């Protein structure tokens, strides 16, 4: 493929690079994001402590960091970890969010 970049991966970029990794992504393992962030100078790893493939739309925290990066080129602080907005497979009456368990609705 002619348009594929094959390296070197050690070049200094004009702007920092934001790498987002989802800790429990079955398609793109989290360790790949860790390795990429380690290889790219001036990069920053943002971790989603969530499930499923990709991180887009799963965490308002990730969305806020990503939007800020796209608008200002500012990366989050080192070691930043975001929680998902919704915990999968939680029963609706005991649903949990990143803030903890929700209170049951009053009848």
MOPAC internal coordinates of N, CA, C and O (Angstrom, degrees):
PM7 1SCF
backbone

  N    0.0000 0     0.00 0     0.00 0    0    0    0
  C    1.4331 1     0.00 0     0.00 0    1    0    0
  C    1.5368 1   108.32 1     0.00 0    2    1    0
  O    1.2310 1   119.72 1   -55.11 1    3    2    1
  N    1.3038 1   118.13 1   124.89 1    3    2    1
  C    1.4546 1   122.99 1  -175.46 1    5    3    2
  C    1.5289 1   112.23 1   -73.37 1    6    5    3
  O    1.2310 1   119.73 1   144.76 1    7    6    5
  N    1.3274 1   118.13 1   -35.24 1    7    6    5
  C    1.4631 1   120.12 1  -174.62 1    9    7    6
  C    1.5320 1   113.65 1   -88.23 1   10    9    7
  O    1.2310 1   120.20 1  -171.10 1   11   10    9
  N    1.3158 1   117.23 1     8.90 1   11   10    9
  C    1.4639 1   120.93 1  -179.48 1   13   11   10
  C    1.5292 1   110.09 1   -89.99 1   14   13   11
  O    1.2310 1   120.51 1   -49.21 1   15   14   13
  N    1.3254 1   116.63 1   130.79 1   15   14   13
  C    1.4650 1   120.93 1   178.12 1   17   15   14
  C    1.5219 1   108.49 1   -84.14 1   18   17   15
  O    1.2310 1   120.40 1   -53.79 1   19   18   17
  N    1.3146 1   116.85 1   126.21 1   19   18   17
  C    1.4610 1   120.88 1  -177.44 1   21   19   18
  C    1.5228 1   112.99 1  -111.58 1   22   21   19
  O    1.2310 1   120.21 1  -168.17 1   23   22   21
  N    1.3193 1   117.20 1    11.83 1   23   22   21
  C    1.4598 1   119.71 1   176.78 1   25   23   22
  C    1.5106 1   111.04 1   114.90 1   26   25   23
  O    1.2310 1   119.93 1     0.97 1   27   26   25
  N    1.2822 1   117.74 1  -179.03 1   27   26   25
  C    1.4576 1   127.33 1     4.82 1   29   27   26
  C    1.5324 1   111.74 1   -75.13 1   30   29   27
  O    1.2310 1   120.56 1   -26.96 1   31   30   29
  N    1.3010 1   116.53 1   153.04 1   31   30   29
  C    1.4600 1   122.27 1  -176.40 1   33   31   30
  C    1.5153 1   112.62 1   -93.59 1   34   33   31
  O    1.2310 1   120.17 1  -168.38 1   35   34   33
  N    1.3083 1   117.28 1    11.62 1   35   34   33
  C    1.4614 1   120.92 1  -177.21 1   37   35   34
  C    1.5195 1   112.68 1  -107.46 1   38   37   35
  O    1.2310 1   119.62 1  -173.32 1   39   38   37
  N    1.3328 1   118.33 1     6.68 1   39   38   37
  C    1.4675 1   120.74 1  -179.34 1   41   39   38
  C    1.5199 1   110.79 1   -70.02 1   42   41   39
  O    1.2310 1   121.28 1   -37.97 1   43   42   41
  N    1.3120 1   115.16 1   142.03 1   43   42   41
  C    1.4643 1   122.05 1   176.19 1   45   43   42
  C    1.5296 1   108.82 1   -75.68 1   46   45   43
  O    1.2310 1   119.68 1   -50.73 1   47   46   45
  N    1.3027 1   118.21 1   129.27 1   47   46   45
  C    1.4622 1   122.14 1   178.78 1   49   47   46
  C    1.5186 1   109.82 1   -93.90 1   50   49   47
  O    1.2310 1   120.63 1   -23.45 1   51   50   49
  N    1.3120 1   116.40 1   156.55 1   51   50   49
  C    1.4655 1   120.65 1   178.97 1   53   51   50
  C    1.5253 1   111.14 1   -66.13 1   54   53   51
  O    1.2310 1   120.39 1   146.91 1   55   54   53
  N    1.3180 1   116.87 1   -33.09 1   55   54   53
  C    1.4650 1   122.60 1  -179.52 1   57   55   54
  C    1.5192 1   108.93 1  -124.67 1   58   57   55
  O    1.2310 1   120.13 1   -21.61 1   59   58   57
  N    1.3227 1   117.36 1   158.39 1   59   58   57
  C    1.4615 1   119.06 1   176.25 1   61   59   58
  C    1.5300 1   110.10 1   -65.50 1   62   61   59
  O    1.2310 1   121.03 1   -23.03 1   63   62   61
  N    1.3155 1   115.64 1   156.97 1   63   62   61
  C    1.4607 1   121.85 1   179.56 1   65   63   62
  C    1.5201 1   108.30 1  -111.36 1   66   65   63
  O    1.2310 1   120.25 1   -51.78 1   67   66   65
  N    1.3245 1   117.12 1   128.22 1   67   66   65
  C    1.4561 1   121.60 1   176.52 1   69   67   66
  C    1.5258 1   108.58 1   -95.04 1   70   69   67
  O    1.2310 1   120.67 1   -58.17 1   71   70   69
  N    1.3263 1   116.33 1   121.83 1   71   70   69
  C    1.4642 1   122.84 1   176.76 1   73   71   70
  C    1.5263 1   106.20 1  -109.95 1   74   73   71
  O    1.2310 1   120.37 1   -55.32 1   75   74   73
  N    1.3332 1   116.90 1   124.68 1   75   74   73
  C    1.4628 1   121.20 1   179.09 1   77   75   74
  C    1.5176 1   108.12 1  -111.44 1   78   77   75
  O    1.2310 1   120.64 1   -54.93 1   79   78   77
  N    1.3123 1   116.37 1   125.07 1   79   78   77
  C    1.4608 1   121.16 1   179.07 1   81   79   78
  C    1.5123 1   110.79 1  -123.22 1   82   81   79
  O    1.2310 1   121.01 1   -45.52 1   83   82   81
  N    1.3190 1   115.67 1   134.48 1   83   82   81
  C    1.4594 1   122.90 1   177.20 1   85   83   82
  C    1.5308 1   107.11 1   -96.42 1   86   85   83
  O    1.2310 1   120.31 1   -60.24 1   87   86   85
  N    1.3108 1   117.02 1   119.76 1   87   86   85
  C    1.4607 1   121.73 1  -172.43 1   89   87   86
  C    1.5361 1   113.42 1   -57.75 1   90   89   87
  O    1.2310 1   119.37 1   146.32 1   91   90   89
  N    1.3160 1   118.81 1   -33.68 1   91   90   89
  C    1.4679 1   120.85 1  -176.53 1   93   91   90
  C    1.5240 1   111.48 1  -120.85 1   94   93   91
  O    1.2310 1   120.62 1  -131.06 1   95   94   93
  N    1.3334 1   116.43 1    48.94 1   95   94   93
  C    1.4649 1   122.79 1   177.62 1   97   95   94
  C    1.5233 1   108.31 1   -89.30 1   98   97   95
  O    1.2310 1   119.46 1   -62.22 1   99   98   97
  N    1.3422 1   118.63 1   117.78 1   99   98   97
  C    1.4596 1   120.34 1  -177.29 1  101   99   98
  C    1.5336 1   113.91 1   -75.06 1  102  101   99
  O    1.2310 1   119.66 1   165.94 1  103  102  101
  N    1.3182 1   118.26 1   -14.06 1  103  102  101
  C    1.4653 1   121.80 1  -175.88 1  105  103  102
  C    1.5269 1   111.70 1   -99.32 1  106  105  103
  O    1.2310 1   120.41 1   134.21 1  107  106  105
  N    1.3179 1   116.82 1   -45.79 1  107  106  105
  C    1.4611 1   120.87 1   178.82 1  109  107  106
  C    1.5317 1   107.36 1  -118.56 1  110  109  107
  O    1.2310 1   120.29 1   -82.68 1  111  110  109
  N    1.3230 1   117.05 1    97.32 1  111  110  109
  C    1.4647 1   120.93 1  -174.72 1  113  111  110
  C    1.5315 1   113.10 1   -56.77 1  114  113  111
  O    1.2310 1   121.47 1   -36.83 1  115  114  113
  N    1.3093 1   114.80 1   143.17 1  115  114  113
  C    1.4572 1   122.70 1  -179.16 1  117  115  114
  C    1.5238 1   111.56 1   -56.77 1  118  117  115
  O    1.2310 1   120.40 1   143.51 1  119  118  117
  N    1.3180 1   116.84 1   -36.49 1  119  118  117
  C    1.4639 1   120.04 1  -178.26 1  121  119  118
  C    1.5322 1   110.94 1   -59.48 1  122  121  119
  O    1.2310 1   119.83 1   150.26 1  123  122  121
  N    1.3291 1   117.93 1   -29.74 1  123  122  121
  C    1.4610 1   120.79 1   176.56 1  125  123  122
  C    1.5192 1   111.73 1   -63.81 1  126  125  123
  O    1.2310 1   120.17 1   140.52 1  127  126  125
  N    1.3274 1   117.29 1   -39.48 1  127  126  125
  C    1.4708 1   121.09 1   177.37 1  129  127  126
  C    1.5156 1   110.53 1   -67.08 1  130  129  127
  O    1.2310 1   120.48 1   140.51 1  131  130  129
  N    1.3347 1   116.68 1   -39.49 1  131  130  129
  C    1.4666 1   121.11 1   178.27 1  133  131  130
  C    1.5286 1   109.77 1   -62.02 1  134  133  131
  O    1.2310 1   121.01 1   133.91 1  135  134  133
  N    1.3274 1   115.68 1   -46.09 1  135  134  133
  C    1.4701 1   120.61 1  -179.80 1  137  135  134
  C    1.5217 1   111.03 1   -63.79 1  138  137  135
  O    1.2310 1   120.04 1   134.76 1  139  138  137
  N    1.3247 1   117.54 1   -45.24 1  139  138  137
  C    1.4643 1   121.29 1  -179.85 1  141  139  138
  C    1.5254 1   110.92 1   -60.46 1  142  141  139
  O    1.2310 1   120.33 1   134.39 1  143  142  141
  N    1.3246 1   116.97 1   -45.61 1  143  142  141
  C    1.4655 1   120.41 1   179.64 1  145  143  142
  C    1.5240 1   111.04 1   -62.95 1  146  145  143
  O    1.2310 1   120.44 1   146.11 1  147  146  145
  N    1.3138 1   116.76 1   -33.89 1  147  146  145
  C    1.4640 1   120.35 1   178.66 1  149  147  146
  C    1.5272 1   111.06 1   -71.15 1  150  149  147
  O    1.2310 1   119.93 1   146.28 1  151  150  149
  N    1.3411 1   117.75 1   -33.72 1  151  150  149
  C    1.4602 1   121.86 1  -177.16 1  153  151  150
  C    1.5270 1   113.32 1   -79.54 1  154  153  151
  O    1.2310 1   120.03 1   146.09 1  155  154  153
  N    1.3175 1   117.56 1   -33.91 1  155  154  153
  C    1.4612 1   120.74 1  -175.41 1  157  155  154
  C    1.5290 1   111.71 1   -86.72 1  158  157  155
  O    1.2310 1   120.26 1   -61.79 1  159  158  157
  N    1.3270 1   117.11 1   118.21 1  159  158  157
  C    1.4638 1   118.64 1   176.21 1  161  159  158
  C    1.5371 1   110.02 1   -61.77 1  162  161  159
  O    1.2310 1   120.48 1   -34.20 1  163  162  161
  N    1.2874 1   116.69 1   145.80 1  163  162  161
  C    1.4782 1   123.72 1   178.06 1  165  163  162
  C    1.5300 1   112.88 1    64.30 1  166  165  163
  O    1.2310 1   119.82 1  -156.79 1  167  166  165
  N    1.3129 1   117.95 1    23.21 1  167  166  165
  C    1.4625 1   118.99 1   178.06 1  169  167  166
  C    1.5244 1   109.43 1   -99.24 1  170  169  167
  O    1.2310 1   121.29 1   -16.51 1  171  170  169
  N    1.3187 1   115.14 1   163.49 1  171  170  169
  C    1.4549 1   121.49 1   179.31 1  173  171  170
  C    1.5209 1   107.63 1  -138.60 1  174  173  171
  O    1.2310 1   120.66 1   -46.33 1  175  174  173
  N    1.3182 1   116.34 1   133.67 1  175  174  173
  C    1.4600 1   122.36 1   178.15 1  177  175  174
  C    1.5218 1   109.56 1   -94.00 1  178  177  175
  O    1.2310 1   120.94 1   -52.86 1  179  178  177
  N    1.3131 1   115.80 1   127.14 1  179  178  177
  C    1.4655 1   123.27 1   171.84 1  181  179  178
  C    1.5179 1   106.32 1  -111.41 1  182  181  179
  O    1.2310 1   120.16 1   -55.70 1  183  182  181
  N    1.3147 1   117.29 1   124.30 1  183  182  181
  C    1.4660 1   122.04 1  -175.82 1  185  183  182
  C    1.5159 1   110.87 1  -103.23 1  186  185  183
  O    1.2310 1   121.17 1   -47.57 1  187  186  185
  N    1.3380 1   115.36 1   132.43 1  187  186  185
  C    1.4619 1   121.39 1   168.60 1  189  187  186
  C    1.5178 1   106.34 1  -101.19 1  190  189  187
  O    1.2310 1   120.19 1   -61.31 1  191  190  189
  N    1.3113 1   117.24 1   118.69 1  191  190  189
  C    1.4551 1   121.99 1   179.31 1  193  191  190
  C    1.5246 1   108.02 1   -86.25 1  194  193  191
  O    1.2310 1   121.47 1  -119.58 1  195  194  193
  N    1.3376 1   114.79 1    60.42 1  195  194  193
  C    1.4585 1   120.55 1  -173.97 1  197  195  194
  C    1.5096 1   113.08 1  -134.00 1  198  197  195
  O    1.2310 1   121.32 1    12.04 1  199  198  197
  N    1.3325 1   115.08 1  -167.96 1  199  198  197
  C    1.4469 1   123.30 1  -173.06 1  201  199  198
  C    1.5134 1   110.47 1  -122.91 1  202  201  199
  O    1.2310 1   121.17 1   -18.63 1  203  202  201
  N    1.3300 1   115.36 1   161.37 1  203  202  201
  C    1.4533 1   121.81 1   174.44 1  205  203  202
  C    1.5168 1   112.42 1    88.99 1  206  205  203
  O    1.2310 1   121.44 1    -6.71 1  207  206  205
  N    1.3154 1   114.85 1   173.29 1  207  206  205
  C    1.4570 1   120.88 1  -176.45 1  209  207  206
  C    1.5250 1   110.82 1   -82.67 1  210  209  207
  O    1.2310 1   120.27 1   -49.42 1  211  210  209
  N    1.2977 1   117.09 1   130.58 1  211  210  209
  C    1.4631 1   128.51 1  -179.83 1  213  211  210
  C    1.5291 1   111.74 1    73.24 1  214  213  211
  O    1.2310 1   121.15 1    -2.31 1  215  214  213
  N    1.3069 1   115.40 1   177.69 1  215  214  213
  C    1.4665 1   120.35 1  -179.65 1  217  215  214
  C    1.5237 1   111.82 1  -123.33 1  218  217  215
  O    1.2310 1   120.40 1   170.55 1  219  218  217
  N    1.3107 1   116.83 1    -9.45 1  219  218  217
  C    1.4699 1   121.54 1  -176.55 1  221  219  218
  C    1.5250 1   111.27 1   -61.06 1  222  221  219
  O    1.2310 1   120.84 1   -54.57 1  223  222  221
  N    1.3190 1   115.99 1   125.43 1  223  222  221
  C    1.4576 1   121.83 1   175.23 1  225  223  222
  C    1.5178 1   115.00 1    76.98 1  226  225  223
  O    1.2310 1   119.66 1  -172.96 1  227  226  225
  N    1.3234 1   118.26 1     7.04 1  227  226  225
  C    1.4603 1   120.25 1  -177.96 1  229  227  226
  C    1.5226 1   113.25 1  -102.68 1  230  229  227
  O    1.2310 1   121.04 1   168.17 1  231  230  229
  N    1.3471 1   115.62 1   -11.83 1  231  230  229
  C    1.4571 1   119.39 1  -176.78 1  233  231  230
  C    1.5239 1   109.40 1  -150.48 1  234  233  231
  O    1.2310 1   120.67 1   -56.25 1  235  234  233
  N    1.3098 1   116.33 1   123.75 1  235  234  233
  C    1.4632 1   119.38 1   177.20 1  237  235  234
  C    1.5327 1   110.12 1   -64.92 1  238  237  235
  O    1.2310 1   120.19 1   152.18 1  239  238  237
  N    1.3145 1   117.24 1   -27.82 1  239  238  237
  C    1.4610 1   121.96 1   176.97 1  241  239  238
  C    1.5305 1   110.33 1   -65.54 1  242  241  239
  O    1.2310 1   119.80 1   131.50 1  243  242  241
  N    1.3380 1   117.98 1   -48.50 1  243  242  241
  C    1.4687 1   121.61 1   177.48 1  245  243  242
  C    1.5237 1   109.62 1   -62.76 1  246  245  243
  O    1.2310 1   120.42 1   136.02 1  247  246  245
  N    1.3318 1   116.80 1   -43.98 1  247  246  245
  C    1.4691 1   120.46 1  -179.99 1  249  247  246
  C    1.5318 1   111.19 1   -58.90 1  250  249  247
  O    1.2310 1   120.19 1   138.44 1  251  250  249
  N    1.3330 1   117.24 1   -41.56 1  251  250  249
  C    1.4681 1   120.81 1  -179.17 1  253  251  250
  C    1.5269 1   111.18 1   -66.91 1  254  253  251
  O    1.2310 1   120.28 1   135.97 1  255  254  253
  N    1.3283 1   117.07 1   -44.03 1  255  254  253
  C    1.4680 1   120.05 1   178.44 1  257  255  254
  C    1.5294 1   111.12 1   -64.31 1  258  257  255
  O    1.2310 1   120.77 1   138.89 1  259  258  257
  N    1.3301 1   116.14 1   -41.11 1  259  258  257
  C    1.4684 1   120.45 1  -179.26 1  261  259  258
  C    1.5252 1   110.49 1   -66.10 1  262  261  259
  O    1.2310 1   119.97 1   135.33 1  263  262  261
  N    1.3220 1   117.67 1   -44.67 1  263  262  261
  C    1.4682 1   121.20 1   179.09 1  265  263  262
  C    1.5268 1   110.60 1   -61.84 1  266  265  263
  O    1.2310 1   120.59 1   135.13 1  267  266  265
  N    1.3277 1   116.48 1   -44.87 1  267  266  265
  C    1.4626 1   119.88 1   178.85 1  269  267  266
  C    1.5283 1   110.87 1   -61.07 1  270  269  267
  O    1.2310 1   120.48 1   138.55 1  271  270  269
  N    1.3323 1   116.69 1   -41.45 1  271  270  269
  C    1.4684 1   120.83 1   178.60 1  273  271  270
  C    1.5342 1   110.91 1   -62.69 1  274  273  271
  O    1.2310 1   120.43 1   134.67 1  275  274  273
  N    1.3230 1   116.78 1   -45.33 1  275  274  273
  C    1.4679 1   120.03 1  -178.40 1  277  275  274
  C    1.5300 1   111.97 1   -66.27 1  278  277  275
  O    1.2310 1   120.27 1   148.09 1  279  278  277
  N    1.3198 1   117.10 1   -31.91 1  279  278  277
  C    1.4627 1   120.71 1  -178.93 1  281  279  278
  C    1.5304 1   113.92 1   -85.82 1  282  281  279
  O    1.2310 1   120.47 1   150.12 1  283  282  281
  N    1.3337 1   116.70 1   -29.88 1  283  282  281
  C    1.4658 1   119.23 1  -172.34 1  285  283  282
  C    1.5276 1   115.20 1  -127.08 1  286  285  283
  O    1.2310 1   119.75 1   170.26 1  287  286  285
  N    1.3186 1   118.09 1    -9.74 1  287  286  285
  C    1.4790 1   124.58 1  -174.01 1  289  287  286
  C    1.5291 1   112.22 1    67.85 1  290  289  287
  O    1.2310 1   119.92 1  -166.57 1  291  290  289
  N    1.3163 1   117.76 1    13.43 1  291  290  289
  C    1.4691 1   121.30 1   177.29 1  293  291  290
  C    1.5218 1   109.67 1   -87.50 1  294  293  291
  O    1.2310 1   121.07 1   -51.38 1  295  294  293
  N    1.3371 1   115.55 1   128.62 1  295  294  293
  C    1.4616 1   120.68 1   178.87 1  297  295  294
  C    1.5285 1   109.24 1   -94.21 1  298  297  295
  O    1.2310 1   120.03 1   -22.49 1  299  298  297
  N    1.3343 1   117.55 1   157.51 1  299  298  297
  C    1.4666 1   120.15 1   178.18 1  301  299  298
  C    1.5305 1   110.81 1   -69.13 1  302  301  299
  O    1.2310 1   120.08 1   -13.86 1  303  302  301
  N    1.3210 1   117.44 1   166.14 1  303  302  301
  C    1.4654 1   120.38 1   177.56 1  305  303  302
  C    1.5304 1   111.51 1   -60.53 1  306  305  303
  O    1.2310 1   120.62 1   -28.38 1  307  306  305
  N    1.3208 1   116.42 1   151.62 1  307  306  305
  C    1.4724 1   120.69 1   177.39 1  309  307  306
  C    1.5231 1   110.00 1   -55.69 1  310  309  307
  O    1.2310 1   121.22 1   -39.48 1  311  310  309
  N    1.3206 1   115.28 1   140.52 1  311  310  309
  C    1.4586 1   120.50 1   177.37 1  313  311  310
  C    1.5058 1   114.61 1    80.03 1  314  313  311
  O    1.2310 1   119.72 1  -168.95 1  315  314  313
  N    1.3373 1   118.14 1    11.05 1  315  314  313
  C    1.4690 1   120.70 1  -178.64 1  317  315  314
  C    1.5293 1   110.78 1   -66.04 1  318  317  315
  O    1.2310 1   121.27 1   -49.43 1  319  318  317
  N    1.3207 1   115.17 1   130.57 1  319  318  317
  C    1.4668 1   122.38 1   178.72 1  321  319  318
  C    1.5226 1   107.56 1  -128.60 1  322  321  319
  O    1.2310 1   120.76 1   -51.88 1  323  322  321
  N    1.3286 1   116.16 1   128.12 1  323  322  321
  C    1.4630 1   121.80 1   177.59 1  325  323  322
  C    1.5254 1   109.84 1  -106.99 1  326  325  323
  O    1.2310 1   121.32 1   -29.60 1  327  326  325
  N    1.3077 1   115.08 1   150.40 1  327  326  325
  C    1.4639 1   121.67 1   176.19 1  329  327  326
  C    1.5212 1   109.20 1  -100.24 1  330  329  327
  O    1.2310 1   119.88 1   -27.48 1  331  330  329
  N    1.3368 1   117.83 1   152.52 1  331  330  329
  C    1.4613 1   120.12 1   175.98 1  333  331  330
  C    1.5287 1   109.82 1   -70.48 1  334  333  331
  O    1.2310 1   120.75 1   -25.45 1  335  334  333
  N    1.3249 1   116.16 1   154.55 1  335  334  333
  C    1.4679 1   120.30 1   178.08 1  337  335  334
  C    1.5239 1   111.77 1   -75.45 1  338  337  335
  O    1.2310 1   120.26 1   151.53 1  339  338  337
  N    1.3175 1   117.10 1   -28.47 1  339  338  337
  C    1.4658 1   121.81 1  -178.03 1  341  339  338
  C    1.5182 1   108.91 1  -131.37 1  342  341  339
  O    1.2310 1   120.64 1   -43.40 1  343  342  341
  N    1.3215 1   116.38 1   136.60 1  343  342  341
  C    1.4565 1   121.47 1   175.54 1  345  343  342
  C    1.5282 1   107.58 1   -89.48 1  346  345  343
  O    1.2310 1   119.89 1   -57.26 1  347  346  345
  N    1.3336 1   117.81 1   122.74 1  347  346  345
  C    1.4596 1   119.29 1  -176.89 1  349  347  346
  C    1.5325 1   112.06 1   -68.04 1  350  349  347
  O    1.2310 1   121.32 1   -29.46 1  351  350  349
  N    1.3050 1   115.09 1   150.54 1  351  350  349
  C    1.4628 1   124.35 1   174.94 1  353  351  350
  C    1.5216 1   113.87 1    67.46 1  354  353  351
  O    1.2310 1   119.95 1  -167.24 1  355  354  353
  N    1.3239 1   117.71 1    12.76 1  355  354  353
  C    1.4643 1   119.98 1   177.11 1  357  355  354
  C    1.5227 1   108.40 1   -78.32 1  358  357  355
  O    1.2310 1   120.27 1   -41.71 1  359  358  357
  N    1.3087 1   117.09 1   138.29 1  359  358  357
  C    1.4590 1   121.99 1   176.83 1  361  359  358
  C    1.5186 1   108.39 1   -65.08 1  362  361  359
  O    1.2310 1   120.06 1   -39.43 1  363  362  361
  N    1.3159 1   117.49 1   140.57 1  363  362  361
  C    1.4588 1   120.54 1  -173.45 1  365  363  362
  C    1.5296 1   113.43 1   -58.04 1  366  365  363
  O    1.2310 1   119.43 1   145.52 1  367  366  365
  N    1.3255 1   118.70 1   -34.48 1  367  366  365
  C    1.4641 1   119.08 1  -179.54 1  369  367  366
  C    1.5224 1   111.95 1   -78.45 1  370  369  367
  O    1.2310 1   120.33 1   164.67 1  371  370  369
  N    1.3289 1   116.98 1   -15.33 1  371  370  369
  C    1.4589 1   119.98 1   178.82 1  373  371  370
  C    1.5252 1   109.84 1  -125.10 1  374  373  371
  O    1.2310 1   121.19 1  -149.81 1  375  374  373
  N    1.3142 1   115.32 1    30.19 1  375  374  373
  C    1.4691 1   119.87 1  -177.18 1  377  375  374
  C    1.5133 1   109.94 1   -60.52 1  378  377  375
  O    1.2310 1   121.72 1   -35.09 1  379  378  377
  N    1.3404 1   114.31 1   144.91 1  379  378  377
  C    1.4440 1   119.92 1   178.11 1  381  379  378
  C    1.5093 1   108.62 1  -118.64 1  382  381  379
  O    1.2310 1   121.52 1   -31.35 1  383  382  381
  N    1.3031 1   114.71 1   148.65 1  383  382  381
  C    1.4565 1   120.79 1   174.26 1  385  383  382
  C    1.5125 1   107.75 1  -125.13 1  386  385  383
  O    1.2310 1   120.57 1     0.97 1  387  386  385
  N    1.3121 1   116.51 1  -179.03 1  387  386  385
  C    1.4634 1   120.80 1  -179.14 1  389  387  386
  C    1.5259 1   111.07 1   -58.15 1  390  389  387
  O    1.2310 1   120.30 1   153.79 1  391  390  389
  N    1.3288 1   117.04 1   -26.21 1  391  390  389
  C    1.4518 1   120.71 1  -179.37 1  393  391  390
  C    1.5165 1   113.41 1   -83.24 1  394  393  391
  O    1.2310 1   119.57 1   175.40 1  395  394  393
  N    1.3343 1   118.42 1    -4.60 1  395  394  393
  C    1.4494 1   121.99 1  -179.48 1  397  395  394
  C    1.5118 1   110.30 1   115.51 1  398  397  395
  O    1.2310 1   120.45 1     8.22 1  399  398  397
  N    1.3230 1   116.75 1  -171.78 1  399  398  397
  C    1.4605 1   120.26 1  -177.82 1  401  399  398
  C    1.5179 1   111.52 1   -65.16 1  402  401  399
  O    1.2310 1   121.32 1   -33.64 1  403  402  401
  N    1.3312 1   115.07 1   146.36 1  403  402  401
  C    1.4574 1   119.16 1   175.70 1  405  403  402
  C    1.5048 1   109.45 1   -88.22 1  406  405  403
  O    1.2310 1   120.19 1   -23.13 1  407  406  405
  N    1.3153 1   117.24 1   156.87 1  407  406  405
  C    1.4587 1   120.95 1   178.19 1  409  407  406
  C    1.5224 1   108.53 1   -81.72 1  410  409  407
  O    1.2310 1   120.33 1   -38.22 1  411  410  409
  N    1.3244 1   116.98 1   141.78 1  411  410  409
  C    1.4738 1   120.08 1   178.35 1  413  411  410
  C    1.5382 1   109.91 1   -62.08 1  414  413  411
  O    1.2310 1   121.54 1   -33.46 1  415  414  413
  N    1.3213 1   114.66 1   146.54 1  415  414  413
  C    1.4742 1   119.56 1   178.20 1  417  415  414
  C    1.5151 1   109.26 1   -68.81 1  418  417  415
  O    1.2310 1   121.00 1   -37.54 1  419  418  417
  N    1.3254 1   115.69 1   142.46 1  419  418  417
  C    1.4622 1   120.28 1   177.31 1  421  419  418
  C    1.5225 1   109.57 1   -84.67 1  422  421  419
  O    1.2310 1   120.83 1   -39.92 1  423  422  421
  N    1.3196 1   116.01 1   140.08 1  423  422  421
  C    1.4692 1   119.54 1   179.42 1  425  423  422
  C    1.4950 1   111.08 1   -94.75 1  426  425  423
  O    1.2310 1   120.10 1   180.00 1  427  426  425

